[in-house]
C-alpha cells in the first residue's frame, strides 16, 4: 500500500480516512467533496489498492472507490474485511446496480455511497462513526459510578466505600474510590485510612497527568482497593478544578475496572465533570419528604445540564420496612422505579467504625452486606453485557444492511 498524499496531518480528534482507488482524478474529486464537509474533521490519505498490504490499525475509515475495475475493488474490499483490526469500510459505487450492491455488501462493506458523492449522505455516515468513537473514548475502559445526594444523612459515603469493597471482595475487581466531597473528606475516615497524599498532589504543576503521578497520590486499603482522598485542609478544596477531575477520571478509567466517586451533597463544576464521565449516576435518598423533594430538584438539574449518555437512577438507602413513606410511594412520586434499596443497619455500621474493620470483616452475611453485593453484582453484570454488545454491533449492522438492501 503506497501513500500518495495527505489532506491534513494529525488533527486532534479527526477521523483518519484512507481513500483507495486507481483513478487519481476521481480520488481527487472525492477528496475535495470530503474536505468541503467541515464536520466531522477528517485526515484524508490517498492510497492505491494493494492486496498484499496489512491494514494500518490507526485508520478509522477506508473508502474504496469503484471506478470501473470492480473486480479489483471487490478483491481489495474482501481483503480488508478479513483483517483484524479493521476500519469501517465504505464502498463508493459508480452506479446503483442491485447486483453490484449485493456483491459489495457480501464482500464486507459497512456503508454504501454513490458517485458523485452526496455531501449530505457522506456527512451522516461519517458523523455516526465520529460520535460512536467519541462515546467509546468517554465510556471505554473501566466503569465509573457516581453517587450523590442533595440532602445529608442518606449514607452516600458509606455506600460508596462499601460498594467498592463489595466489588473487590465478591468479584475480585480492580477498584478505586474517589472522594469528591472535598470539604468533608469522609471516605478516608470510613475506610480508616490516614493518607499521606491526596488529590492535591495532582493539582500541582502544569505537566500532563500520567499513571505514575496518579499512583503516587493513591492510598491502598487492606482490602486491595485504592482511595484518592480529599484535601487535608478545607480551604485547599477550592484549588481543585473540573479540568483536573476530568483528567483524573479519564486516566483512572484506563487503570481500574471500577471507579466509585463519592460526590457528597455539594453540586459544583467538579461533580458535574464526574457525572459527565459516569456510566452510572446514582442519587441516594432515604424515606423522608425532604429527600423526595430534593430528588426532584436533582432530576430537574440534570435535565437543564443536558447530561448526555447517563440518566440518574435512585437508590433507597437506610430502608426500613413498615415506614410511613414506603418504597412504592417514593417510586410513584419520582415517576420511576428505584434501582435498588439498601437496608438500615446502624448497629452493624457502628461496629464497623468502632472496630476499625470493614463490613465484610465484621458482618459479611448481614442483610446490609448482601444488599451491597447485589448492587455490585448488577453493575458487574452490566460490564459483561456492554462488552458483548460492542462485539456484536458490527455483525448486527452488517446483517441489517444486507437485509435492507437485498
C-alpha positions as CSV (number, residue, x, y, z in Angstrom):
1,X,0.0,0.0,0.0
2,X,1.6,3.3,-1.1
3,X,0.6,6.6,0.4
4,X,0.4,9.3,-2.2
5,X,-0.5,12.3,-0.1
6,X,-2.4,13.7,2.8
7,X,-5.1,16.3,3.2
8,X,-4.4,17.1,6.9
9,X,-1.9,15.7,9.3
10,X,-2.6,14.7,12.9
11,X,-5.6,16.9,13.6
12,X,-6.7,16.2,17.1
13,X,-10.0,14.2,17.2
14,X,-10.1,13.8,13.4
15,X,-11.1,10.6,11.7
16,X,-8.3,9.1,9.7
17,X,-9.6,8.1,6.3
18,X,-7.9,6.1,3.6
19,X,-9.3,6.9,0.2
20,X,-8.5,3.9,-2.0
21,X,-8.8,3.8,-5.8
22,X,-6.8,3.6,-9.1
23,X,-8.0,6.8,-10.7
24,X,-6.2,9.8,-9.4
25,X,-8.7,12.2,-10.9
26,X,-11.7,10.6,-9.4
27,X,-9.9,10.3,-6.0
28,X,-9.2,14.0,-6.2
29,X,-12.8,14.8,-6.8
30,X,-14.0,12.6,-3.8
31,X,-11.3,14.1,-1.6
32,X,-12.4,17.6,-2.5
33,X,-16.0,16.8,-1.6
34,X,-15.0,15.3,1.7
35,X,-12.7,18.1,2.6
36,X,-15.5,20.6,2.0
37,X,-17.8,19.0,4.6
38,X,-16.2,20.6,7.6
39,X,-17.8,18.2,10.2
40,X,-16.6,15.8,11.2
41,X,-12.9,16.6,10.9
42,X,-11.1,14.2,8.6
43,X,-7.4,13.3,7.9
44,X,-7.6,12.0,4.3
45,X,-4.9,9.8,2.8
46,X,-4.9,8.8,-0.8
47,X,-4.0,5.2,-1.2
48,X,-3.5,2.8,-4.1
49,X,-5.1,-0.7,-3.8
50,X,-2.6,-3.3,-2.7
51,X,-4.0,-6.8,-1.9
52,X,-0.8,-7.8,0.0
53,X,-0.6,-4.8,2.4
54,X,-1.6,-5.1,6.0
55,X,-4.3,-2.7,7.3
56,X,-3.0,0.3,9.2
57,X,-4.6,-0.1,12.7
58,X,-4.8,3.7,13.1
59,X,-7.3,4.1,10.2
60,X,-10.9,4.7,11.2
61,X,-12.5,4.6,7.8
62,X,-11.4,3.1,4.4
63,X,-13.3,4.4,1.4
64,X,-12.9,2.2,-1.7
65,X,-13.7,3.9,-5.0
66,X,-15.3,1.6,-7.5
67,X,-14.3,3.4,-10.8
68,X,-14.8,0.6,-13.4
69,X,-12.4,-2.1,-12.3
70,X,-15.0,-3.6,-10.0
71,X,-13.2,-7.0,-9.6
72,X,-10.0,-5.4,-8.2
73,X,-12.1,-3.1,-5.9
74,X,-14.1,-6.1,-4.6
75,X,-10.9,-8.1,-4.0
76,X,-9.4,-5.2,-2.1
77,X,-12.6,-4.8,0.0
78,X,-12.6,-8.5,0.7
79,X,-9.0,-8.5,1.8
80,X,-9.6,-5.5,4.2
81,X,-12.7,-7.0,5.7
82,X,-10.8,-10.2,6.6
83,X,-8.2,-8.4,8.6
84,X,-8.1,-7.6,12.4
85,X,-8.3,-4.9,13.5
86,X,-10.3,-3.5,10.7
87,X,-11.7,0.0,10.0
88,X,-15.2,0.8,8.9
89,X,-15.4,0.0,5.2
90,X,-17.2,2.4,2.7
91,X,-17.8,1.4,-0.9
92,X,-18.2,4.4,-3.3
93,X,-20.1,3.0,-6.3
94,X,-20.3,4.4,-9.8
95,X,-23.8,3.0,-10.4
96,X,-26.8,1.7,-8.5
97,X,-26.7,-1.8,-9.9
98,X,-28.5,-4.1,-7.4
99,X,-26.2,-7.0,-8.3
100,X,-23.1,-4.9,-7.6
101,X,-24.6,-3.6,-4.3
102,X,-25.2,-7.2,-3.1
103,X,-21.7,-8.3,-4.0
104,X,-20.2,-5.3,-2.2
105,X,-22.2,-5.9,0.9
106,X,-21.3,-9.6,0.9
107,X,-17.6,-8.7,0.5
108,X,-17.8,-6.8,3.8
109,X,-18.8,-3.2,3.2
110,X,-20.4,-1.4,6.1
111,X,-21.7,1.6,4.2
112,X,-22.7,2.2,0.6
113,X,-22.3,5.7,-1.0
114,X,-22.7,6.7,-4.6
115,X,-20.7,8.8,-7.0
116,X,-20.7,11.7,-7.5
117,X,-20.5,11.9,-3.7
118,X,-23.5,13.5,-2.0
119,X,-22.1,15.6,0.9
120,X,-25.3,15.1,3.0
121,X,-25.1,11.3,2.8
122,X,-21.3,11.3,3.5
123,X,-21.7,13.6,6.4
124,X,-24.4,11.5,8.1
125,X,-22.4,8.3,7.6
126,X,-19.2,9.8,9.0
127,X,-20.8,11.6,11.9
128,X,-22.2,8.2,13.1
129,X,-18.7,6.9,13.2
130,X,-17.3,10.0,14.8
131,X,-20.0,10.1,17.5
132,X,-19.5,6.3,18.2
133,X,-15.8,6.8,18.6
134,X,-16.4,9.8,21.0
135,X,-18.8,7.7,23.1
136,X,-16.2,4.9,23.2
137,X,-13.5,7.3,24.3
138,X,-15.7,8.6,27.1
139,X,-17.1,5.2,28.2
140,X,-14.4,2.9,27.1
141,X,-12.3,1.1,29.7
142,X,-13.5,0.6,33.3
143,X,-16.8,1.7,34.7
144,X,-17.3,5.0,36.6
145,X,-20.1,5.0,39.1
146,X,-21.0,8.3,40.8
147,X,-23.1,8.6,44.0
148,X,-24.7,11.9,45.1
149,X,-27.4,13.3,47.2
150,X,-28.7,16.9,47.9
151,X,-29.5,16.1,51.5
152,X,-27.2,14.9,54.2
153,X,-27.5,11.8,56.2
154,X,-28.5,9.4,53.4
155,X,-25.3,7.4,53.6
156,X,-23.6,8.4,50.3
157,X,-20.1,8.0,51.7
158,X,-20.7,4.6,53.4
159,X,-22.4,3.3,50.3
160,X,-19.6,4.4,48.0
161,X,-17.0,2.8,50.3
162,X,-19.0,-0.5,50.7
163,X,-19.7,-0.7,47.0
164,X,-16.0,-0.5,46.3
165,X,-15.3,-3.2,48.9
166,X,-18.1,-5.5,47.6
167,X,-16.7,-5.3,44.0
168,X,-13.3,-6.2,45.4
169,X,-14.2,-8.9,47.8
170,X,-17.0,-10.6,45.9
171,X,-15.8,-10.2,42.3
172,X,-12.0,-9.6,42.6
173,X,-12.2,-6.3,40.6
174,X,-9.6,-3.6,40.5
175,X,-11.4,-0.8,42.3
176,X,-10.6,2.8,43.2
177,X,-12.8,5.2,45.2
178,X,-12.6,8.9,44.7
179,X,-13.6,11.4,47.4
180,X,-15.1,14.4,45.7
181,X,-16.8,15.5,48.9
182,X,-13.7,17.7,49.1
183,X,-14.6,19.7,52.2
184,X,-15.8,16.8,54.3
185,X,-13.3,14.1,53.2
186,X,-15.4,11.3,54.8
187,X,-14.1,8.4,52.7
188,X,-10.7,8.2,54.4
189,X,-12.4,8.2,57.8
190,X,-14.9,5.5,56.8
191,X,-12.1,3.3,55.4
192,X,-9.8,4.0,58.5
193,X,-7.0,5.4,56.3
194,X,-4.7,8.3,57.0
195,X,-3.5,9.2,53.5
196,X,-0.1,10.9,53.2
197,X,-1.1,12.2,49.8
198,X,-4.4,13.5,48.5
199,X,-6.0,14.8,45.3
200,X,-4.0,18.0,45.9
201,X,-0.9,16.2,44.6
202,X,-2.5,16.1,41.2
203,X,-3.2,19.8,41.1
204,X,0.5,20.8,41.3
205,X,2.4,21.8,38.2
206,X,1.4,22.1,34.6
207,X,2.7,18.6,33.5
208,X,0.1,16.4,31.8
209,X,-1.2,13.8,34.3
210,X,0.2,10.3,33.9
211,X,-0.2,7.0,35.7
212,X,3.0,7.5,37.8
213,X,1.6,10.8,39.2
214,X,-1.8,9.2,39.9
215,X,-0.3,6.2,41.6
216,X,1.7,8.4,43.9
217,X,-1.5,10.1,45.1
218,X,-3.4,6.9,45.9
219,X,-3.7,5.2,49.2
220,X,-4.1,1.4,49.3
221,X,-6.7,-0.1,51.7
222,X,-6.1,-3.5,53.3
223,X,-8.8,-5.0,51.0
224,X,-6.9,-4.0,47.9
225,X,-9.0,-1.1,46.8
226,X,-7.4,2.4,46.3
227,X,-8.5,5.7,47.6
228,X,-8.0,9.1,46.1
229,X,-8.6,11.2,49.2
230,X,-9.9,14.7,49.6
231,X,-7.6,17.5,50.6
232,X,-6.4,17.6,54.2
233,X,-7.2,21.3,54.6
234,X,-10.8,22.5,53.8
235,X,-9.6,25.7,52.0
236,X,-7.5,23.6,49.6
237,X,-10.7,22.2,48.0
238,X,-11.1,25.5,46.1
239,X,-7.9,24.7,44.2
240,X,-9.3,21.5,42.6
241,X,-10.7,22.3,39.2
242,X,-13.2,20.4,37.0
243,X,-10.4,20.0,34.4
244,X,-8.3,18.2,37.0
245,X,-11.2,16.0,38.0
246,X,-11.9,15.2,34.4
247,X,-8.3,14.2,33.6
248,X,-8.1,12.1,36.8
249,X,-11.2,10.1,36.0
250,X,-10.3,9.7,32.3
251,X,-7.0,8.1,33.4
252,X,-8.4,6.1,36.3
253,X,-10.9,4.5,33.9
254,X,-8.0,3.0,32.0
255,X,-6.3,1.6,35.1
256,X,-9.3,0.2,37.1
257,X,-12.3,-2.0,36.4
258,X,-14.5,0.3,38.6
259,X,-14.1,3.8,39.8
260,X,-16.6,4.8,42.6
261,X,-17.0,8.5,43.1
262,X,-18.4,9.9,46.3
263,X,-19.9,13.3,45.2
264,X,-21.3,14.1,48.6
265,X,-24.1,16.7,48.8
266,X,-22.3,19.6,47.1
267,X,-23.1,20.3,43.4
268,X,-20.3,22.2,41.5
269,X,-18.2,22.0,38.4
270,X,-16.2,19.2,39.8
271,X,-19.1,16.9,40.5
272,X,-20.7,17.7,37.1
273,X,-17.4,16.7,35.5
274,X,-17.7,13.3,37.2
275,X,-21.3,12.9,36.2
276,X,-20.5,13.6,32.6
277,X,-18.0,10.7,32.6
278,X,-20.1,8.3,34.6
279,X,-21.6,5.0,33.3
280,X,-24.0,5.1,36.3
281,X,-25.2,8.1,38.2
282,X,-27.0,7.2,41.4
283,X,-29.0,9.6,43.5
284,X,-29.2,8.3,47.1
285,X,-32.3,9.1,49.1
286,X,-34.0,7.9,52.3
287,X,-37.6,7.6,53.4
288,X,-38.3,11.3,54.0
289,X,-40.3,14.0,52.4
290,X,-37.2,16.3,52.2
291,X,-35.3,13.6,50.4
292,X,-38.0,13.0,47.8
293,X,-38.3,16.8,47.1
294,X,-34.5,17.1,46.7
295,X,-34.6,14.1,44.3
296,X,-37.0,16.0,42.1
297,X,-34.7,19.0,42.2
298,X,-31.8,16.8,41.2
299,X,-33.7,15.4,38.2
300,X,-34.6,19.0,37.1
301,X,-30.9,20.0,37.4
302,X,-29.8,17.0,35.3
303,X,-32.3,18.0,32.6
304,X,-31.1,21.6,32.5
305,X,-27.4,20.4,32.4
306,X,-28.2,18.3,29.4
307,X,-26.1,15.4,30.5
308,X,-25.6,13.0,27.6
309,X,-25.2,9.3,27.9
310,X,-26.2,8.9,31.5
311,X,-29.5,9.0,33.2
312,X,-29.8,9.3,37.0
313,X,-31.2,6.3,38.9
314,X,-32.4,6.2,42.5
315,X,-31.0,4.1,45.4
316,X,-33.2,4.0,48.5
317,X,-30.7,3.9,51.4
318,X,-31.3,3.1,55.1
319,X,-34.6,1.4,54.1
320,X,-36.9,0.4,57.0
321,X,-39.9,-1.9,56.3
322,X,-43.2,-0.6,57.5
323,X,-42.1,3.1,57.3
324,X,-44.9,5.6,56.7
325,X,-43.2,6.6,53.5
326,X,-43.0,3.4,51.5
327,X,-40.8,2.3,48.6
328,X,-43.9,2.3,46.4
329,X,-44.8,5.9,47.4
330,X,-41.3,7.1,46.6
331,X,-41.3,5.3,43.2
332,X,-44.7,6.8,42.4
333,X,-43.6,10.3,43.4
334,X,-40.4,10.1,41.3
335,X,-42.3,8.5,38.4
336,X,-39.6,5.9,38.1
337,X,-38.8,2.6,39.8
338,X,-36.0,2.6,42.4
339,X,-32.8,0.9,41.2
340,X,-32.3,-0.9,44.5
341,X,-32.7,-0.4,48.2
342,X,-30.1,-0.7,51.0
343,X,-31.4,-1.7,54.5
344,X,-30.8,0.4,57.6
345,X,-28.5,-1.3,60.0
346,X,-27.0,1.3,62.4
347,X,-25.7,-1.4,64.8
348,X,-23.5,-3.1,62.1
349,X,-22.2,0.3,60.9
350,X,-21.4,1.3,64.4
351,X,-19.4,-2.0,64.9
352,X,-17.6,-1.3,61.7
353,X,-16.5,2.1,62.8
354,X,-15.6,1.1,66.4
355,X,-13.6,-2.0,65.3
356,X,-11.6,-0.2,62.6
357,X,-12.6,-3.0,60.3
358,X,-14.7,-3.1,57.2
359,X,-18.2,-4.5,56.7
360,X,-17.0,-7.8,55.3
361,X,-14.7,-8.4,58.2
362,X,-17.4,-7.5,60.8
363,X,-20.7,-8.9,59.3
364,X,-20.2,-10.5,55.8
365,X,-23.5,-12.3,56.0
366,X,-25.6,-9.3,57.2
367,X,-28.5,-8.1,55.1
368,X,-26.6,-4.8,54.6
369,X,-23.5,-6.6,53.1
370,X,-25.7,-8.8,50.9
371,X,-27.7,-5.9,49.6
372,X,-24.5,-4.0,48.6
373,X,-23.2,-7.2,47.0
374,X,-26.4,-7.4,45.0
375,X,-25.9,-3.9,43.7
376,X,-22.2,-4.7,42.9
377,X,-23.4,-7.9,41.0
378,X,-25.8,-5.8,38.8
379,X,-23.0,-3.4,38.0
380,X,-20.5,-6.2,37.3
381,X,-23.0,-8.0,35.0
382,X,-23.5,-4.7,33.1
383,X,-19.9,-4.6,32.1
384,X,-20.2,-8.0,30.5
385,X,-23.3,-7.0,28.7
386,X,-21.7,-3.9,27.3
387,X,-18.7,-5.9,26.1
388,X,-20.9,-8.4,24.3
389,X,-23.0,-5.7,22.7
390,X,-19.8,-4.0,21.5
391,X,-18.5,-7.2,20.0
392,X,-21.8,-7.9,18.2
393,X,-22.6,-4.4,17.0
394,X,-20.7,-4.7,13.7
395,X,-22.2,-8.1,12.8
396,X,-25.7,-6.8,13.6
397,X,-25.1,-3.7,11.5
398,X,-24.0,-5.8,8.5
399,X,-26.9,-8.2,8.8
400,X,-29.3,-5.2,8.9
401,X,-27.7,-3.6,6.0
402,X,-27.8,-6.7,3.8
403,X,-31.4,-7.4,4.8
404,X,-32.5,-3.8,4.0
405,X,-30.7,-3.8,0.6
406,X,-31.2,-7.3,-0.6
